[in-house]
Structures are given as structure tokens and as C-alpha cells.
Amino acid sequence: MSGPEGPYQSYAGGALYSRRCPSCGRIVEADESILINGLDEVVDEGSNAECRKCGRVQMPFLGWYEEAS
């Protein structure tokens, strides 16, 4: 997965997000972590990133991936 400056944000547990603002399309600064329950479901569906133009936004969820061990 890409680093903090890339187009994607991945989190422990396998959640993958696009680092684009859903309103203006700019690359956003992703939060450090998200909440995932034991069933691999995202607990907090609120904002999870900061767009310099639009403020707090929710990055588009792309899906789950399995981390290589």
C-alpha cells in the first residue's frame, strides 16, 4: 500500500480507503486510525480525514485486503 502521501490509506485489519475528498477530489490527510470491531466492520462511519478545502470528510471506502505476513 502507498505511504501517507500516496493515493490510498490502509489500516491494520485490512480496511482500504481512497485518500480523495468526496466533494472536491483533492488528496486528503487521513486519520492515524479507525475503529474496527471483531467482525471486520468499521465501527465509526463518521469523518476520517481532513481536506484543506472542505474540512472534515469521510474518505471513500474501497474494500478489505488481507495483509501479507
C-alpha positions in Angstrom: 0.0 0.0 0.0 1.1 3.6 -0.5 2.5 5.7 2.2 0.9 8.8 3.8 1.4 10.8 0.6 0.0 8.2 -1.8 -3.5 7.8 -3.2 -4.6 5.1 -0.8 -4.7 4.7 3.0 -4.6 1.2 4.6 -5.3 0.4 8.2 -4.5 -2.6 10.5 -7.2 -5.1 10.0 -7.2 -4.6 6.2 -9.5 -1.6 5.6 -8.5 0.2 2.4 -9.6 3.8 1.6 -9.1 6.2 -1.3 -7.4 9.4 0.0 -9.5 11.6 -2.2 -12.1 14.2 -0.9 -15.5 13.0 -2.0 -16.5 16.7 -2.6 -13.6 18.3 -4.4 -11.3 15.4 -5.3 -8.2 16.7 -3.5 -5.8 14.4 -1.7 -6.7 14.4 2.0 -4.8 13.9 5.2 -6.0 10.6 6.7 -6.5 10.0 10.4 -4.0 7.8 12.2 -6.5 5.0 12.9 -10.1 3.9 12.6 -12.3 1.7 14.8 -12.9 -1.9 13.6 -14.9 -4.5 15.6 -14.2 -8.2 15.8 -16.4 -8.9 12.7 -14.2 -6.8 10.5 -16.8 -4.0 10.3 -15.9 -0.3 10.6 -17.4 0.9 13.8 -17.3 4.7 13.2 -18.7 5.7 9.8 -18.1 9.4 10.5 -15.3 11.6 9.1 -11.9 10.0 8.9 -9.8 12.6 7.1 -9.1 16.3 6.7 -9.4 18.1 3.4 -7.7 21.5 3.2 -10.6 23.0 1.3 -13.7 21.1 2.7 -12.6 20.4 6.3 -13.5 17.0 7.9 -14.6 14.4 5.3 -15.1 10.7 5.0 -12.7 9.0 2.6 -14.3 6.6 0.1 -14.1 3.0 1.4 -12.6 0.7 -1.3 -12.8 -2.7 0.5 -10.9 -5.1 2.6 -7.5 -6.7 1.8 -5.5 -9.4 3.6 -2.2 -8.3 5.0 0.8 -10.4 3.9 2.6 -12.0 6.9 
